[in-house]
Amino acid sequence: MPSFSPTPSDSPHRHTVFFVSDGTGITAETLGHSLLSQFEGIPLAQVRMPFVDSDAKAAACVAQINAAGRRDGHRPVVISTLVNPQTAKILHGANALILDFFGAFIAPLEAEFGMKSSHTIGRSHSGVNSSEYVARIDAINFTLAHDDGISSAGLDKSDVILVGVSRSGKTPTSLYLAIQYGIRVANYPLIPEDFERNKLPDGLSKHRHKLFGLTIDPERLSTIRQERLPDSKYASPENCRWEIDQAQKLMRREGISWLESTSKSIEEIGATLLQSLNIDRRTC
Amino acid sequence: MPSFSPTPSDSPHRHTVFFVSDGTGITAETLGHSLLSQFEGIPLAQVRMPFVDSDAKAAACVAQINAAGRRDGHRPVVISTLVNPQTAKILHGANALILDFFGAFIAPLEAEFGMKSSHTIGRSHSGVNSSEYVARIDAINFTLAHDDGISSAGLDKSDVILVGVSRSGKTPTSLYLAIQYGIRVANYPLIPEDFERNKLPDGLSKHRHKLFGLTIDPERLSTIRQERLPDSKYASPENCRWEIDQAQKLMRREGISWLESTSKSIEEIGATLLQSLNIDRRTC
């Protein structure tokens, strides 16, 4: 992650980075963070400028960018996803290094597709009345209603069912998949009773093709559980080792793909899971 | 949103779009969807290729891209965020329109900062042991534990408290803010008892500076509530109009900023809320 200072300071070496967008600015931020993460050690302050959708707002942006440059002692970096050519032109009047994302890539795509782009603002996220957006909100609600084995009703409608011992990362991963990809995720804890019965929780076997496991390093699991229930059997290193060992045996026997979550972010787990289960993204 | 077909078809006019990345591919997808949303009507099929982190995987990518081009009858579009110059060079051997994100933007940044980029893979999302990532997972857990007024304990630790009538969009917005921005969000329903008592729910007044309201068109609210509890007073248009009217009066009197969520996505609500409350993003 780039070393953004949380609040603009007056460091003389600092570069201010502006994320400028006609819409929410999420694309500009995602792109900017990807690029800037390659320059570790450069002190950066970030300024988000979403909804720059008029000439007046673009002119106000330019003034703010130029002021930051004078304060920093060198010109700012501007990551722009402005779609409107007129506001983009105004922005280019700023004294800054302007990385103009549409400027760079729209022309080759227009040539490739043999058509002009629509220059429509805010189209990269589906409208709230689109079937994609409705499905995404439904996925969030479904995932919440099927967190931690709360309900086994409607599992037929799930896209993925995550299984794993308590605190192996199922809930954050489930919510991330629902919000980012519009995927309906249920998650089920594997508990000592499952290991003693030596079978999957009731109702899961018939959904085996949707099951995906998360496992975690036992020492890390013990640390996480200690924060929740200190000095408990639940959190003890011996019990964590036993549960992880049992869970892996169960998943291996049932033919369930799984992933070790210890050193993986929810983004990495999500991308791996989609690839492994070959699920199409429903939405952007 | 681009008109991706959910599964690759054999349409002769279709263009296949590949999202190629050394990491999760999220940046490539975000970038690609933003660009391609400008070309409505072009039939597209998408192929995600995350974790392309070796020469062999890059070569396999090239083979898959070329095969898609032969099948489609014209060359595919490749959106690449490959950081490694060696794998990027292999990818450039494909018969495709390659939009190379790092290739386009790293050089001007290197010149600006007077240093070479690190060419480090997967740095745009913080590592799982970084304080940013830990804070983000904490935010997700906090937000879940403070959904729908479940707990008023620990509100001191919240960054934002969303208020609004039942089904005004508080829960999806809260989870989105936690996952995307690492912000700790509590949300509280405004219920008829609050309107009758003519004051905020207990314990919220002292956090007034963190409060943000969501409101919604009463007709839309009635439709949403009908799906949940058909033919109830709760879902009736009259009751929905009354609740929205009362909630707006209460928020106005208490000086709470609010947003009409009816036609806004969670991304748009999130970006507006951050701007309005002037909250710094904790994480990327």
Interface residues (C-beta under 8 A of the other chain):
Chain A: M1 P2 P6 T7 H15 G23 T24 G25 I26 T27 E29 T30 L31 H33 S34 L35 L36 S37 Q38 F39 E40 I42 Q46 R48 P50 F51 V77 T81 V83 L97 L99 F101 F102 A104 F105 I106 P108 L109 E112 F113 M115 S117 S118 H119 T120 G122 R123 S124 H125 S126 G127 V128 N129 S130 E132 Y133 I137 I140 N141 L144 D147 T171 P172 L175 Y176 I179 Q180 T262 S263 K264 S265 I266 E267 E268 G270 A271 T272 L274 Q275 D280 R281 R282 T283 C284
Chain B: M1 P2 P6 T7 H15 G23 T24 G25 I26 T27 E29 T30 L31 H33 S34 L35 L36 S37 Q38 F39 E40 I42 Q46 R48 P50 F51 V77 T81 V83 L97 L99 F101 F102 A104 F105 I106 P108 L109 E112 F113 M115 S117 S118 H119 T120 G122 R123 S124 H125 S126 G127 V128 N129 S130 E132 Y133 I137 I140 N141 L144 D147 T171 P172 L175 Y176 I179 Q180 T262 S263 K264 S265 I266 E267 E268 G270 A271 T272 L274 Q275 D280 R281 R282 T283 C284
